Amino acid sequence: MDNDVILLEQQSLEALRHNYPQLQQLSGSIIFLAEAESHMLTATAWQLAEADNMMLRKSGVKSAILELLDTLVEQRKRQRIRPNREGRLLLDNGQLVVEWLSDGSISLSAYKNAS
């Protein structure tokens, strides 16, 4: 079952990339966190150029990314796949990869100036 969820994650990232060609030119990452009791994101930190961040916000891509990350966290928690609370979405000129991190890997200070 873990493989099914991981395959679904990869397919979801590919669909996002396909639906939003703006992602082809971006490089950066989005760190995310969901509290233990929550199936939704609690905090994000967007590590992108300010112009890229504005473009994502104006074009609606930012909302789509947040919805996808919520869904990925929810699926992992529902299936009891760990890690499932913290991660990083890497954006590298059209390549999208979620790197799941162990609980407590990212200091909360990373979210202090989140955009």
PAZAPA-4460 file (N, C-alpha, C; in steps of 0.05 Angstrom, whole numbers, plus 32768, in hexadecimal, padded with zeros to 4 digits):
% residues 115
    n_x    n_y    n_z   ca_x   ca_y   ca_z    c_x    c_y    c_z   seq   type   mol
   8010   7FE8   8000   8000   8000   8000   8011   8019   8000     1      M     A
   8029   8018   800E   803B   802F   800E   8043   8037   7FF1     2      D     A
   8048   8023   7FE1   8050   8028   7FC5   8039   8035   7FB5     3      N     A
   8020   802E   7FBB   800A   803B   7FAE   8009   8059   7FB4     4      D     A
   800D   8060   7FCE   800C   807C   7FD6   8024   808B   7FCA     5      V     A
   803B   807E   7FCA   8053   808B   7FBE   804F   8090   7FA0     6      I     A
   8043   807C   7F92   803D   807F   7F76   8029   8096   7F71     7      L     A
   8015   8097   7F82   8001   80AC   7F80   800D   80C8   7F85     8      L     A
   8020   80C9   7F97   802E   80E2   7F9C   803D   80EB   7F82     9      E     A
   804B   80D8   7F76   805A   80DF   7F5E   8047   80E7   7F47    10      Q     A
   8031   80DA   7F44   801E   80E1   7F30   8011   80FC   7F35    11      Q     A
   800C   8102   7F4E   8001   811C   7F55   8014   8133   7F4F    12      S     A
   802E   812F   7F55   8042   8143   7F4F   8045   8147   7F31    13      L     A
   8043   8131   7F22   8045   8133   7F05   802D   8142   7EFA    14      E     A
   8015   813D   7F04   7FFD   814B   7EFC   7FFF   8169   7F02    15      A     A
   800A   8170   7F19   800E   818C   7F20   8021   8199   7F0C    16      L     A
   8037   818C   7F07   804B   8197   7EF4   803E   819B   7ED8    17      R     A
   802F   8187   7ED0   8022   8189   7EB5   800D   819F   7EB4    18      H     A
   7FFD   81A2   7ECA   7FE8   81B6   7ECA   7FF2   81D3   7ECD    19      N     A
   800A   81D6   7ED8   8014   81F1   7EDD   8030   81F3   7ED1    20      Y     A
   8032   81FA   7EB7   804C   81FC   7EA9   805E   8211   7EB5    21      P     A
   8053   8223   7EC6   8064   8237   7ED3   8079   822A   7EE4    22      Q     A
   8074   8212   7EEE   8086   8204   7EFF   80A0   81FC   7EF0    23      L     A
   809F   81FC   7ED6   80B6   81F4   7EC6   80CF   8206   7ECA    24      Q     A
   80CA   821F   7ED2   80E0   8232   7ED4   80E9   8237   7EF1    25      Q     A
   80DD   8229   7F04   80E3   8230   7F20   80F8   821E   7F2C    26      L     A
   8107   8229   7F3E   8119   821A   7F4F   8116   8224   7F6B    27      S     A
   8114   8212   7F7E   8111   8219   7F9A   8104   8202   7FA9    28      G     A
   80F9   8208   7FC0   80EC   81F3   7FD0   80D7   81FF   7FE2    29      S     A
   80C5   81ED   7FEA   80B0   81F4   7FFD   80B2   81E0   8014    30      I     A
   80B8   81EA   802B   80B8   81D9   8043   809C   81DA   804F    31      I     A
   8093   81C2   8058   8078   81C1   8063   8077   81B0   807C    32      F     A
   8063   81B6   808D   8060   81A8   80A6   8042   81A5   80AC    33      L     A
   803B   818E   80B6   8020   8189   80C0   8023   817F   80DD    34      A     A
   8013   818B   80EF   8015   8182   810B   800A   8165   810C    35      E     A
   8012   8157   8122   800B   813B   8124   7FED   8135   8122    36      A     A
   7FDD   8146   812D   7FC0   8142   812D   7FB2   814B   8114    37      E     A
   7FC0   8159   8103   7FB4   8166   80EC   7FBA   8156   80D2    38      S     A
   7FA6   8155   80C1   7FA9   8149   80A7   7FAF   815E   8092    39      H     A
   7FB2   8177   809B   7FB7   818D   8089   7FD1   819B   8091    40      M     A
   7FDC   81AA   807F   7FF5   81B9   8085   7FF0   81CD   809B    41      L     A
   8004   81CF   80AC   8004   81E3   80C1   8014   81FB   80B9    42      T     A
   802A   81F6   80AC   803C   820C   80A4   804C   8205   808B    43      A     A
   8053   821A   807C   8064   8216   8064   8078   822D   8064    44      T     A
   808F   8227   8058   80A3   823C   8053   80AB   8239   8036    45      A     A
   80A7   824E   8027   80AC   824E   800A   80C8   825A   8005    46      W     A
   80D9   8249   7FFB   80F5   8252   7FF5   80F8   8255   7FD7    47      Q     A
   80ED   826B   7FCE   80ED   8272   7FB1   80F4   828F   7FAE    48      L     A
   80FD   8297   7F97   8101   82B3   7F91   80E6   82C2   7F95    49      A     A
   80E7   82DA   7F9E   80CE   82EA   7FA3   80BD   82EC   7F8A    50      E     A
   80C9   82F0   7F73   80BA   82F3   7F5A   80AB   82D8   7F54    51      A     A
   80B9   82C2   7F59   80AC   82A8   7F54   8095   82A3   7F67    52      D     A
   8099   82AB   7F80   8084   82A8   7F94   806C   82B8   7F8D    53      N     A
   8070   82D1   7F84   8059   82E2   7F7B   804B   82D6   7F63    54      M     A
   805A   82CB   7F50   804E   82BF   7F38   803D   82A7   7F40    55      M     A
   8047   8297   7F53   8037   827F   7F5C   801D   8288   7F6A    56      L     A
   801F   829D   7F79   8008   82A7   7F87   7FF3   82B2   7F73    57      R     A
   7FFC   82C3   7F61   7FEA   82D0   7F4E   7FDD   82BC   7F3A    58      K     A
   7FEC   82A7   7F33   7FE2   8294   7F1F   7FD1   827D   7F2B    59      S     A
   7FD0   827C   7F46   7FC0   8267   7F53   7FD0   824D   7F57    60      G     A
   7FE9   824C   7F4F   7FF9   8234   7F52   7FFF   822F   7F6F    61      V     A
   8002   8244   7F7F   8008   8241   7F9B   7FF2   8232   7FA9    62      K     A
   7FD9   8239   7FA4   7FC2   822B   7FAF   7FC2   820D   7FA7    63      S     A
   7FC8   8208   7F8E   7FC8   81EC   7F84   7FDE   81DC   7F92    64      A     A
   7FF5   81E8   7F97   800B   81DB   7FA5   8003   81D5   7FC1    65      I     A
   7FF7   81E8   7FCF   7FEF   81E4   7FEB   7FDA   81CE   7FED    66      L     A
   7FC7   81CE   7FDA   7FB2   81B8   7FDA   7FBF   819D   7FD6    67      E     A
   7FD2   819C   7FC4   7FE0   8182   7FBF   7FEF   8179   7FD7    68      L     A
   7FFE   818B   7FE4   800D   8183   7FFC   7FFA   817A   8012    69      L     A
   7FE4   8188   8016   7FD0   817F   8029   7FC7   8162   8023    70      D     A
   7FC1   815D   800A   7FB8   8142   8002   7FCE   812D   8007    71      T     A
   7FE7   8134   8001   7FFC   8120   8005   8000   811A   8023    72      L     A
   7FFE   812E   8034   8001   812A   8051   7FE9   8119   805A    73      V     A
   7FD1   8120   8052   7FB9   8111   805A   7FBB   80F4   8052    74      E     A
   7FC4   80EE   8039   7FC6   80D2   8030   7FDA   80C3   8040    75      Q     A
   7FF1   80CE   8046   8005   80C0   8056   7FFB   80BB   8072    76      R     A
   7FEE   80CF   807E   7FE4   80CB   8099   7FCE   80B6   809A    77      K     A
   7FBC   80B7   8087   7FA6   80A3   8086   7FB1   8087   8082    78      R     A
   7FC6   8084   8072   7FD1   8069   806E   7FE7   8062   8082    79      Q     A
   7FEC   8074   8095   8000   8070   80AA   801C   806C   809E    80      R     A
   8022   807B   8089   803D   807A   807D   804D   8090   8089    81      I     A
   8064   8089   8093   8076   809D   809F   808F   809F   808D    82      R     A
   809B   80B7   808D   8092   80D0   8099   807A   80DB   808B    83      P     A
   806B   80EB   809A   8052   80F7   808E   804C   8113   8098    84      N     A
   805D   811F   80A7   8057   813A   80B2   8068   8150   80A7    85      R     A
   8081   814A   809F   8093   815F   8096   80A0   8157   807C    86      E     A
   80A4   816B   806B   80B0   8165   8052   80B9   817F   8043    87      G     A
   80C3   817A   802C   80CD   818F   801B   80C5   8188   7FFE    88      R     A
   80B8   819A   7FF1   80B2   8198   7FD4   80C8   81A6   7FC6    89      L     A
   80D8   8197   7FB6   80EE   81A2   7FA7   80E4   81A9   7F8B    90      L     A
   80E9   81C1   7F82   80E3   81CA   7F67   80FD   81D0   7F59    91      L     A
   8101   81C1   7F43   811A   81C5   7F35   8115   81C5   7F17    92      D     A
   810E   81DC   7F0C   810A   81E0   7EF0   80F8   81CA   7EE4    93      N     A
   80E1   81C6   7EF0   80CD   81B3   7EE5   80CD   8199   7EF4    94      G     A
   80E1   8193   7F03   80E2   817A   7F13   80D6   8180   7F2E    95      Q     A
   80C2   8170   7F36   80B6   8173   7F50   80BA   8159   7F60    96      L     A
   80C5   815C   7F78   80CA   8145   7F89   80C3   814C   7FA6    97      V     A
   80B5   813A   7FB3   80B0   813E   7FD0   80C4   812D   7FDF    98      V     A
   80D2   813B   7FF1   80E5   812D   8002   80D8   812E   801E    99      E     A
   80D0   8116   8028   80C4   8114   8042   80D9   8113   8057   100      W     A
   80D5   8122   806D   80EA   8125   8082   80DF   811A   809C   101      L     A
   80F1   8110   80AC   80EA   8106   80C7   80DF   811C   80D8   102      S     A
   80CC   8115   80EA   80C1   8128   80FC   80D7   8137   810B   103      D     A
   80D4   8152   810B   80E8   8162   8119   8100   8169   8109   104      G     A
   8101   8162   80F0   8118   8167   80DF   811C   8185   80DA   105      S     A
   8106   8193   80D8   8107   81AF   80D1   8100   81C0   80E9   106      I     A
   8111   81D2   80EF   810C   81E4   8106   80F5   81F6   80FF   107      S     A
   80E4   81FC   8113   80CE   820E   810E   80D7   822A   8106   108      L     A
   80EF   8231   810B   80F9   824B   8102   80F9   824D   80E3   109      S     A
   80F9   8236   80D6   80F8   8236   80B8   80DE   8242   80AE   110      A     A
   80C9   8241   80BF   80AF   824B   80B7   80AA   8268   80C0   111      Y     A
   80BD   8273   80D0   80B9   828D   80DC   80B3   82A3   80C7   112      K     A
   80C1   82A3   80B1   80BD   82B7   809C   80B0   82AB   8083   113      N     A
   809F   8298   8088   8092   828A   8071   8080   829E   8062   114      A     A
   8080   8299   8048   806F   82AB   8037   8056   829C   802F   115      S     A
***
